Amino acid sequence: MSRSKLFVIFLVFILVGVFAAGFYTFNDALVEKTVKIDEQNIVEKNGEYYLLIDERELILPKKYYDKIELEKYNEYKVKYVYNRLNNDGEVVMLKRYGEQPWGK
């Protein structure tokens, strides 16, 4: 095989890879909404916490899980990122609805 054919094949392979990565990335969505959370919305699997919102199982980092006080408050502002192709995502911000930035 000639050197120019190998170069063309390599170039096509790189372009397809860049296109696929871009397509996957452009299917990410950022959602911010107010959600009423109760015990049924929080699931623990294998030591990780998940928040169920809009039929999505979102990864809930421990630092946000610790902020949830269901006995006092049930409305929270939640911001999450998910991918529309495989419908998975992660909570990136969670705060009590009405909470001011300068304190409780």
Steps between C-alpha positions, in 0.01 A plus 500: 500500500638838409581765751235742367223236538603439861494874563148530352373205707656651813348840423152349445531306826592819691214698343244230585629493860478877536150503350380221733644672808342831398163338437506334842605823672233712330233270643578613855224706658512723808174528695425723798168464678325501834416149616306359794718225644382221726652171613374323187710728277829394662641156425821342631679240287844360575586785734404772249194721521267573210227761467198406291372797299296491178547123466878545511733342752751778570819448698470695825844585645538454875550875560150567358345198670617641834325833425156339469290541816172325422365543853522882463480580129378318193547759222844537348653676201683234303731543204604186314674397181388198301569349162198452277651198325539272801279695745754504784613802693625663817379763743737800482320739740245454776376758748191550708233699318510856631844464658697822479867500402599670826360229729199309617 
